[in-house]
Amino acid sequence: MLEEIDALLVQQLQRDGRASFQALGRAVGLTRTAARARVSRLLDRGVIKVVALPDASVTGQAVVAHVSADVTGSALAVAHATARLTSAVFVSVASGQYPVIADLRCPDEAVLAADLDRLRVLPGIRGIEVVRALALVRDAYRPWPGRPAVSTDALDQVLITGLERDGRMTYADLAGLAGLSAAATRSRVLRLIRGGAVHVTVLVDAGYTGRLARAGLGITVRRPARPVAEQVAGLPDVTYVLTGTGRFDVIAAADTSSETSLLRAIERIRALRGVDRVQSWRHLQIVKESYPRLTQLEAVVPGRP
C-alpha cells in the first residue's frame, strides 16, 4: 500500500501529471526537494507511470466496442491471442459466462468489422457478443469526456507522442523532438492540455492501491440509457461508464477495495430507477491494458495490471 503522503502526491499527479515539484509539495505540505524525492522513488520503483492520454478524436480511436467471448479450452490462451490485435486495448480473463473480455478501439467501422471477424475465427473462441459504444459518460483517466476544444497539427502529434512515452518529459526535450523553441513547445503543450486534446495523468500499479476487486458491469435499462449511465457514473468506486447498443445498454467498470465494497456498488446500481438487470464479472487476470494510441501500443505483459 502507498504511504499516506505518497497517496496524496499521486492524487495531485492524477489531476495534473506535469505539476511542478514546488506545486506538488505545496499541495501536500512538503518541500520541493522532498516532493521530488518521493515522486522520483515512486517512478523508479515502477509504482507509478506518468503518461499522456490523448482524446479518441486525436488518436483516431473513435470507434469503441466491448467484446465478451465464449471459449473452449484455455481462456488464458484465447486472451493472449486476442491481445495480439492492434485494436485490443484491454483484455482479461474473467469469471462468469464469458471467460474473455476485451475492449477494442478502432479508427473506423471497417477496421472494427475486420477485427471482429479475426476474433471469431481464433482457435478456442466459440462465439462473441459485442456492445458497440455510443457515448463515453465517465472515464477516470480522462476527466473531460467529449470532443476537444482545440485542433491538432503534425507538430502537435509529435509532442503528444513524446508525452505518451513520458508525461513529464521536459519542454527542452519535447522541443528537440518537434524542432521548436522551448517557449513555443510550452505554449503548444499547455494549449493541448487546456483544450482537452490530451490529459497527463498517473497510472498506478494496482498492487499499491488497495483496489483489489476489479469488476465489469453490464446493465440493461427500461428507460433512456444516458440518464441511468450518468447516475451510475456518480457512484463511488465506478471508474468507467459508457452507453452502447447490443448485449447491454450501459457498460461500467468498478475498482473496489474488497468483495464487500464491490457487492455494495452492484446493489446500488440495481436500486437505481430504470435499471432492469445487472450482470457482473470479475477480472481474474488482466492480460493487456494499454492506454496510448493505436500506433504506440505497449507489449503484452501476461498477468500485469
KEKEMI-134958 format. One line per 3 residues: number of its first residue (from 1); for each residue x, y, z of N, C-alpha, C. Coordinates in steps of 0.02 Angstrom, whole numbers, always signed. Layout:
# KEKEMI-134958
NUM> X/Y/Z/X/Y/Z/X/Y/Z ~ ...
END
This chain:
# KEKEMI-134958
1> +41/-60/+0/+0/+0/+0/+44/+63/+0 ~ +20/+115/-31/+55/+178/-31/+52/+210/+38 ~ +107/+243/+57/+105/+284/+117/+56/+342/+105
4> +29/+368/+159/-23/+420/+152/+3/+480/+112 ~ +64/+502/+126/+90/+561/+91/+101/+546/+17 ~ +122/+484/+1/+130/+465/-69/+63/+461/-104
7> +12/+436/-69/-55/+434/-98/-81/+504/-115 ~ -65/+552/-72/-85/+621/-85/-49/+649/-146 ~ +15/+633/-152/+53/+655/-210/+24/+624/-274
10> +6/+560/-271/-23/+527/-330/-89/+561/-349 ~ -130/+578/-300/-193/+613/-315/-181/+678/-352 ~ -130/+715/-331/-114/+778/-365/-90/+765/-436
13> -48/+714/-445/-22/+698/-511/-76/+671/-557 ~ -127/+637/-530/-182/+614/-572/-221/+673/-600 ~ -225/+727/-563/-258/+787/-587/-215/+823/-639
16> -150/+825/-625/-103/+860/-670/-36/+826/-666 ~ -23/+782/-714/+38/+743/-714/+101/+784/-725 ~ +93/+847/-748/+150/+890/-760/+158/+944/-707
19> +122/+937/-651/+128/+986/-597/+200/+991/-574 ~ +223/+1051/-559/+292/+1060/-536/+301/+1029/-466 ~ +363/+1012/-450/+376/+985/-383/+360/+1037/-329
22> +369/+1099/-345/+352/+1151/-297/+277/+1151/-283 ~ +237/+1146/-337/+164/+1145/-329/+142/+1081/-293 ~ +172/+1025/-310/+155/+963/-276/+171/+966/-202
25> +230/+992/-186/+249/+998/-115/+202/+1044/-78 ~ +184/+1100/-109/+139/+1148/-76/+71/+1116/-63 ~ +48/+1074/-109/-19/+1044/-102/-22/+993/-46
28> +34/+960/-31/+32/+905/+18/+73/+921/+81 ~ +102/+981/+84/+140/+1001/+144/+211/+977/+146 ~ +243/+972/+87/+313/+952/+84/+354/+1008/+51
31> +419/+1004/+61/+463/+1049/+24/+468/+1025/-48 ~ +491/+1068/-92/+501/+1049/-162/+548/+989/-167 ~ +602/+991/-128/+652/+937/-130/+622/+871/-107
34> +583/+873/-54/+552/+811/-27/+501/+783/-77 ~ +463/+828/-108/+414/+805/-158/+449/+772/-217 ~ +503/+803/-241/+542/+774/-296/+568/+705/-278
37> +595/+698/-217/+624/+634/-197/+571/+579/-194 ~ +513/+595/-168/+460/+545/-162/+433/+525/-231 ~ +421/+573/-273/+395/+558/-340/+447/+517/-379
40> +510/+537/-374/+563/+500/-410/+567/+429/-387 ~ +559/+418/-321/+561/+349/-295/+503/+308/-322 ~ +444/+337/-324/+385/+301/-350/+394/+283/-424
43> +424/+329/-462/+437/+316/-532/+490/+262/-541 ~ +544/+267/-503/+599/+220/-510/+578/+149/-491 ~ +533/+142/-443/+511/+76/-420/+454/+48/-464
46> +431/+87/-511/+377/+64/-554/+309/+65/-522 ~ +304/+100/-466/+239/+106/-432/+191/+148/-474 ~ +218/+201/-504/+177/+245/-546/+211/+255/-614
49> +170/+274/-662/+195/+294/-727/+156/+355/-750 ~ +191/+408/-767/+158/+469/-791/+151/+464/-866 ~ +89/+469/-890/+75/+460/-961/+28/+515/-985
52> +29/+527/-1050/-20/+570/-1082/-72/+526/-1115 ~ -135/+542/-1103/-190/+504/-1133/-227/+550/-1181 ~ -215/+542/-1246/-248/+585/-1295/-322/+568/-1301
55> -361/+618/-1320/-431/+607/-1334/-437/+561/-1395 ~ -492/+521/-1397/-502/+473/-1451/-502/+506/-1520 ~ -529/+567/-1524/-531/+601/-1590/-462/+621/-1613
58> -415/+628/-1566/-346/+645/-1583/-308/+583/-1607 ~ -323/+526/-1577/-285/+465/-1593/-316/+424/-1649 ~ -376/+442/-1670/-409/+401/-1721/-439/+338/-1692
61> -459/+339/-1628/-489/+280/-1595/-563/+293/-1581 ~ -597/+324/-1626/-665/+347/-1612/-716/+291/-1608 ~ -701/+232/-1636/-748/+177/-1636/-727/+128/-1581
64> -771/+118/-1532/-756/+77/-1473/-806/+21/-1468 ~ -782/-39/-1453/-826/-97/-1444/-803/-137/-1384 ~ -853/-161/-1346/-840/-206/-1289/-859/-277/-1312
67> -812/-324/-1305/-822/-391/-1330/-819/-442/-1273 ~ -869/-486/-1271/-869/-542/-1224/-863/-606/-1265 ~ -814/-648/-1249/-800/-707/-1289/-813/-771/-1249
70> -854/-815/-1277/-862/-882/-1251/-807/-926/-1281 ~ -776/-968/-1239/-718/-1005/-1264/-723/-1079/-1246 ~ -684/-1118/-1282/-673/-1188/-1265/-598/-1195/-1250
73> -581/-1238/-1203/-511/-1246/-1187/-486/-1189/-1143 ~ -423/-1169/-1152/-390/-1121/-1109/-413/-1049/-1124 ~ -444/-1018/-1075/-464/-948/-1082/-403/-903/-1085
76> -350/-921/-1048/-289/-881/-1048/-257/-880/-1117 ~ -256/-937/-1151/-227/-940/-1218/-268/-897/-1267 ~ -334/-899/-1261/-376/-857/-1303/-365/-783/-1288
79> -357/-766/-1225/-346/-697/-1206/-280/-671/-1235 ~ -229/-711/-1234/-165/-690/-1262/-169/-682/-1338 ~ -206/-726/-1371/-215/-719/-1443/-255/-656/-1459
82> -306/-642/-1419/-346/-581/-1428/-303/-519/-1418 ~ -258/-521/-1370/-216/-463/-1354/-169/-445/-1411 ~ -158/-490/-1457/-114/-475/-1514/-147/-430/-1565
85> -212/-422/-1561/-246/-375/-1606/-223/-304/-1589 ~ -205/-266/-1639/-183/-198/-1628/-237/-156/-1594 ~ -299/-169/-1610/-353/-128/-1583/-373/-147/-1512
88> -348/-204/-1487/-366/-225/-1420/-327/-185/-1369 ~ -362/-143/-1331/-328/-101/-1281/-338/-129/-1211 ~ -385/-174/-1202/-395/-206/-1137/-418/-277/-1150
91> -384/-326/-1117/-403/-396/-1123/-395/-428/-1054 ~ -445/-466/-1033/-439/-500/-968/-471/-569/-972 ~ -449/-611/-926/-483/-674/-912/-530/-660/-854
94> -594/-676/-863/-644/-656/-814/-685/-715/-790 ~ -718/-704/-733/-766/-753/-709/-833/-741/-745 ~ -877/-790/-740/-943/-780/-769/-951/-818/-834
97> -1005/-802/-870/-1023/-839/-930/-972/-832/-985 ~ -940/-774/-990/-892/-760/-1044/-822/-754/-1013 ~ -779/-803/-1025/-713/-805/-991/-663/-753/-1017
100> -674/-724/-1076/-627/-674/-1102/-665/-610/-1118 ~ -640/-555/-1091/-670/-489/-1102/-618/-446/-1137 ~ -640/-408/-1188/-593/-365/-1224/-627/-299/-1243
103> -589/-246/-1242/-611/-182/-1269/-570/-167/-1331 ~ -603/-152/-1386/-570/-135/-1448/-581/-61/-1463 ~ -529/-26/-1486/-534/+44/-1507/-505/+48/-1577
106> -546/+70/-1624/-529/+68/-1695/-539/+135/-1728 ~ -504/+147/-1783/-512/+211/-1818/-577/+218/-1856 ~ -607/+162/-1876/-670/+166/-1914/-707/+99/-1910
109> -767/+99/-1937/-810/+40/-1934/-781/-19/-1973 ~ -746/-5/-2028/-718/-58/-2068/-665/-97/-2030 ~ -622/-60/-1994/-570/-93/-1954/-601/-134/-1898
112> -653/-106/-1866/-687/-144/-1813/-717/-208/-1841 ~ -750/-204/-1897/-781/-264/-1927/-728/-316/-1943 ~ -671/-295/-1970/-617/-342/-1987/-589/-375/-1924
115> -580/-336/-1871/-552/-364/-1810/-601/-410/-1774 ~ -665/-395/-1778/-715/-441/-1750/-715/-507/-1788 ~ -706/-504/-1854/-701/-565/-1893/-639/-605/-1874
118> -584/-570/-1861/-523/-605/-1839/-534/-640/-1772 ~ -571/-607/-1727/-585/-638/-1662/-627/-701/-1671 ~ -677/-698/-1714/-723/-754/-1722/-689/-818/-1744
121> -634/-812/-1780/-601/-872/-1807/-539/-892/-1765 ~ -526/-858/-1709/-470/-877/-1668/-483/-947/-1638 ~ -431/-989/-1635/-439/-1055/-1603/-462/-1046/-1531
124> -513/-1084/-1512/-538/-1082/-1443/-598/-1036/-1433 ~ -613/-993/-1481/-672/-950/-1473/-734/-984/-1502 ~ -784/-992/-1459/-847/-1023/-1480/-894/-971/-1509
127> -890/-911/-1484/-933/-857/-1508/-919/-793/-1469 ~ -941/-736/-1496/-930/-672/-1463/-996/-633/-1460 ~ -1001/-592/-1408/-1055/-543/-1401/-1023/-474/-1401
130> -1053/-427/-1438/-1023/-361/-1448/-1070/-306/-1425 ~ -1044/-259/-1387/-1079/-197/-1371/-1042/-141/-1406 ~ -1075/-109/-1453/-1045/-52/-1488/-1057/+11/-1448
133> -1004/+44/-1427/-1010/+104/-1385/-1043/+161/-1422 ~ -1087/+196/-1388/-1120/+255/-1417/-1093/+319/-1387 ~ -1085/+321/-1320/-1061/+382/-1287/-1022/+364/-1225
136> -964/+396/-1216/-925/+389/-1156/-952/+438/-1104 ~ -972/+412/-1047/-1002/+453/-994/-951/+468/-939 ~ -911/+419/-922/-858/+430/-871/-797/+389/-888
139> -740/+419/-880/-676/+384/-885/-630/+416/-833 ~ -612/+378/-781/-573/+406/-726/-505/+432/-750 ~ -480/+406/-807/-416/+429/-833/-422/+488/-880
142> -484/+502/-901/-496/+560/-944/-553/+600/-914 ~ -538/+650/-873/-590/+683/-834/-637/+726/-874 ~ -622/+740/-938/-666/+783/-978/-686/+747/-1042
145> -730/+695/-1036/-751/+662/-1097/-787/+710/-1144 ~ -776/+701/-1207/-806/+746/-1257/-754/+770/-1306 ~ -776/+798/-1359/-731/+819/-1412/-687/+877/-1388
148> -621/+875/-1402/-577/+929/-1381/-597/+996/-1411 ~ -580/+1049/-1374/-595/+1117/-1397/-542/+1144/-1444 ~ -489/+1104/-1457/-435/+1126/-1499/-422/+1075/-1554
151> -396/+1098/-1610/-375/+1053/-1664/-300/+1041/-1657 ~ -276/+990/-1691/-204/+973/-1687/-174/+970/-1757 ~ -109/+984/-1760/-73/+978/-1823/-16/+928/-1814
154> +27/+922/-1864/+80/+872/-1863/+129/+883/-1805 ~ +145/+946/-1790/+191/+959/-1734/+158/+941/-1668 ~ +93/+955/-1661/+58/+934/-1600/+61/+859/-1591
157> +54/+822/-1646/+55/+750/-1642/+123/+725/-1619 ~ +176/+758/-1640/+244/+739/-1617/+249/+750/-1542 ~ +224/+807/-1518/+226/+822/-1446/+185/+772/-1406
160> +126/+754/-1432/+83/+706/-1397/+117/+638/-1393 ~ +150/+618/-1447/+186/+554/-1447/+240/+554/-1394 ~ +278/+609/-1388/+329/+614/-1336/+299/+609/-1266
163> +243/+643/-1255/+210/+642/-1190/+181/+574/-1174 ~ +161/+537/-1224/+136/+469/-1212/+192/+425/-1185 ~ +253/+435/-1209/+309/+396/-1183/+328/+418/-1113
166> +326/+482/-1100/+344/+509/-1034/+305/+573/-1023 ~ +255/+569/-981/+211/+627/-970/+246/+686/-938 ~ +304/+675/-908/+342/+729/-876/+405/+748/-915
169> +407/+728/-979/+463/+747/-1021/+471/+824/-1020 ~ +532/+847/-1014/+544/+919/-1009/+525/+955/-1073 ~ +510/+1019/-1068/+495/+1058/-1128/+555/+1060/-1174
172> +615/+1060/-1147/+675/+1060/-1188/+680/+996/-1230 ~ +666/+939/-1198/+669/+875/-1234/+613/+870/-1286 ~ +554/+895/-1268/+498/+895/-1315/+514/+941/-1374
175> +546/+997/-1359/+564/+1044/-1412/+612/+1011/-1461 ~ +658/+970/-1435/+705/+935/-1478/+670/+886/-1525 ~ +616/+856/-1502/+578/+810/-1544/+542/+847/-1600
178> +514/+905/-1583/+472/+941/-1631/+510/+993/-1672 ~ +572/+1007/-1653/+610/+1058/-1689/+584/+1128/-1675 ~ +560/+1140/-1615/+534/+1205/-1595/+575/+1234/-1538
181> +565/+1296/-1523/+595/+1325/-1463/+559/+1299/-1401 ~ +592/+1303/-1344/+561/+1280/-1282/+498/+1320/-1267 ~ +500/+1385/-1281/+443/+1428/-1267/+384/+1409/-1312
184> +396/+1398/-1376/+343/+1378/-1421/+314/+1310/-1402 ~ +359/+1266/-1381/+337/+1199/-1360/+293/+1204/-1299 ~ +313/+1243/-1250/+273/+1251/-1190/+203/+1278/-1207
187> +201/+1327/-1251/+137/+1356/-1271/+92/+1304/-1303 ~ +121/+1263/-1347/+81/+1211/-1381/+56/+1158/-1331 ~ +100/+1136/-1287/+80/+1084/-1239/+25/+1109/-1193
190> +31/+1170/-1168/-21/+1197/-1125/-87/+1204/-1162 ~ -83/+1223/-1226/-144/+1228/-1267/-177/+1160/-1275 ~ -138/+1108/-1287/-165/+1041/-1295/-198/+1016/-1231
193> -166/+1030/-1174/-193/+1007/-1110/-256/+1046/-1092 ~ -252/+1111/-1096/-309/+1152/-1076/-368/+1144/-1123 ~ -354/+1127/-1186/-408/+1117/-1234/-438/+1048/-1234
196> -411/+1003/-1191/-440/+936/-1186/-416/+886/-1238 ~ -367/+904/-1278/-341/+857/-1328/-301/+802/-1296 ~ -272/+816/-1238/-231/+767/-1203/-235/+780/-1128
199> -233/+727/-1090/-233/+733/-1017/-172/+695/-991 ~ -129/+730/-953/-70/+699/-924/-87/+678/-853 ~ -79/+613/-840/-101/+586/-776/-54/+531/-754
202> -72/+496/-701/-31/+443/-673/-69/+377/-674 ~ -37/+325/-698/-63/+257/-690/-26/+225/-632 ~ -63/+193/-588/-34/+165/-526/-38/+89/-529
205> +17/+56/-512/+17/-17/-507/-37/-37/-457 ~ -83/-81/-478/-140/-100/-437/-120/-130/-370 ~ -60/-159/-366/-38/-189/-304/-26/-139/-249
208> -22/-74/-267/-8/-23/-217/-70/+20/-201 ~ -126/+6/-232/-184/+49/-224/-235/+24/-174 ~ -234/-40/-159/-286/-68/-116/-351/-80/-154
211> -351/-67/-219/-411/-80/-259/-404/-150/-288 ~ -425/-199/-249/-409/-268/-264/-464/-305/-302 ~ -525/-279/-300/-580/-312/-335/-599/-271/-396
214> -579/-295/-455/-594/-259/-517/-649/-296/-554 ~ -701/-260/-571/-760/-292/-599/-787/-253/-658 ~ -819/-290/-704/-857/-259/-757/-931/-269/-744
217> -971/-222/-768/-1043/-223/-755/-1080/-211/-820 ~ -1126/-255/-837/-1169/-247/-896/-1239/-233/-873 ~ -1267/-177/-895/-1332/-153/-868/-1382/-146/-925
220> -1441/-173/-916/-1496/-161/-962/-1548/-118/-926 ~ -1580/-74/-964/-1624/-24/-933/-1693/-24/-964 ~ -1740/+7/-928/-1810/+11/-951/-1828/+83/-970
223> -1778/+126/-977/-1790/+196/-993/-1729/+221/-1032 ~ -1728/+284/-1054/-1668/+308/-1090/-1604/+292/-1053 ~ -1554/+269/-1089/-1493/+243/-1058/-1450/+298/-1028
226> -1447/+356/-1061/-1400/+408/-1039/-1412/+431/-966 ~ -1474/+446/-946/-1483/+466/-876/-1463/+412/-826 ~ -1476/+349/-843/-1455/+294/-799/-1379/+291/-795
229> -1346/+297/-853/-1273/+294/-855/-1243/+350/-814 ~ -1273/+410/-815/-1247/+466/-776/-1255/+453/-701 ~ -1309/+419/-681/-1316/+401/-610/-1263/+350/-590
232> -1252/+301/-633/-1200/+251/-619/-1132/+285/-613 ~ -1118/+332/-657/-1053/+365/-657/-1041/+404/-593 ~ -1093/+425/-559/-1086/+463/-498/-1076/+421/-436
235> -1078/+355/-441/-1072/+312/-383/-998/+302/-364 ~ -984/+293/-299/-915/+280/-277/-888/+216/-309 ~ -824/+216/-323/-787/+159/-349/-798/+146/-424
238> -847/+179/-455/-858/+170/-527/-807/+212/-565 ~ -770/+181/-610/-715/+216/-644/-727/+227/-718 ~ -775/+191/-746/-785/+194/-819/-857/+178/-834
241> -889/+219/-876/-958/+208/-896/-968/+229/-968 ~ -1001/+187/-1007/-1021/+206/-1074/-1090/+179/-1089 ~ -1124/+212/-1135/-1186/+185/-1161/-1171/+149/-1227
244> -1213/+99/-1242/-1198/+60/-1302/-1260/+28/-1330 ~ -1249/-8/-1384/-1303/-45/-1416/-1279/-116/-1427 ~ -1322/-164/-1410/-1303/-234/-1415/-1326/-272/-1354
247> -1282/-310/-1325/-1299/-353/-1268/-1321/-313/-1207 ~ -1291/-255/-1197/-1307/-212/-1140/-1321/-141/-1164 ~ -1358/-104/-1122/-1370/-33/-1136/-1316/+11/-1106
250> -1288/-12/-1050/-1235/+25/-1015/-1181/-24/-993 ~ -1119/-6/-1005/-1062/-44/-980/-1026/-1/-928 ~ -1008/-31/-872/-972/+7/-819/-915/-37/-792
253> -867/-4/-761/-812/-38/-726/-807/-9/-656 ~ -790/-53/-608/-783/-31/-539/-719/-61/-510 ~ -681/-20/-475/-621/-42/-440/-634/-31/-366
256> -637/-86/-328/-654/-81/-257/-601/-115/-215 ~ -604/-101/-149/-552/-125/-104/-567/-194/-75 ~ -628/-219/-85/-647/-283/-57/-708/-311/-92
259> -722/-375/-80/-782/-405/-108/-845/-371/-80 ~ -841/-350/-17/-898/-317/+14/-914/-251/-20 ~ -862/-211/-34/-874/-147/-66/-896/-156/-138
262> -873/-210/-171/-896/-224/-239/-970/-242/-238 ~ -991/-284/-190/-1061/-302/-184/-1103/-239/-171 ~ -1078/-194/-129/-1115/-133/-114/-1124/-91/-178
265> -1073/-87/-219/-1078/-49/-281/-1131/-79/-327 ~ -1131/-146/-334/-1179/-179/-377/-1250/-170/-351 ~ -1259/-174/-286/-1326/-166/-256/-1351/-94/-267
268> -1307/-46/-264/-1328/+23/-276/-1352/+32/-348 ~ -1318/+0/-395/-1338/+4/-465/-1406/-29/-475 ~ -1415/-88/-445/-1479/-123/-452/-1537/-82/-426
271> -1524/-39/-376/-1576/+0/-345/-1594/+63/-384 ~ -1555/+80/-436/-1568/+141/-474/-1632/+135/-514 ~ -1668/+190/-517/-1730/+190/-556/-1714/+179/-630
274> -1751/+134/-661/-1741/+121/-732/-1696/+62/-746 ~ -1660/+37/-696/-1616/-21/-707/-1658/-85/-707 ~ -1650/-124/-758/-1687/-187/-764/-1646/-246/-739
277> -1585/-254/-767/-1541/-309/-746/-1469/-284/-742 ~ -1431/-316/-698/-1360/-302/-692/-1323/-369/-693 ~ -1279/-378/-741/-1234/-435/-742/-1164/-411/-725
280> -1128/-451/-687/-1060/-430/-667/-1011/-487/-680 ~ -948/-468/-688/-894/-516/-696/-832/-488/-663 ~ -793/-532/-634/-730/-513/-603/-673/-522/-653
283> -628/-473/-656/-568/-480/-696/-517/-519/-655 ~ -509/-582/-672/-465/-626/-633/-392/-615/-651 ~ -378/-602/-714/-310/-587/-736/-312/-541/-796
286> -282/-483/-790/-279/-436/-845/-218/-452/-888 ~ -231/-469/-950/-178/-489/-996/-149/-428/-1032 ~ -190/-379/-1045/-167/-320/-1081/-208/-260/-1059
289> -175/-206/-1043/-208/-143/-1027/-163/-87/-1054 ~ -184/-57/-1108/-140/-11/-1143/-180/+51/-1162 ~ -160/+108/-1137/-198/+169/-1148/-173/+212/-1205
292> -108/+211/-1224/-86/+255/-1278/-119/+239/-1345 ~ -102/+280/-1395/-134/+275/-1460/-119/+208/-1494 ~ -158/+193/-1545/-154/+128/-1578/-85/+114/-1606
295> -50/+164/-1629/+16/+152/-1659/+71/+147/-1608 ~ +54/+155/-1543/+105/+156/-1491/+89/+104/-1437 ~ +50/+52/-1453/+28/+7/-1401/+87/-29/-1368
298> +80/-39/-1302/+132/-71/-1264/+133/-146/-1280 ~ +189/-178/-1265/+192/-250/-1273/+147/-285/-1223 ~ +123/-344/-1240/+80/-381/-1195/+123/-410/-1139
301> +102/-398/-1076/+138/-424/-1019/+90/-469/-981 ~ +96/-535/-985/+48/-580/-954/+40/-566/-880 ~ -23/-558/-859/-37/-552/-788/-22/-485/-756
304> +5/-439/-793/+23/-375/-762/-33/-325/-769 ~ -55/-295/-713/-109/-247/-716/-88/-181/-745
END
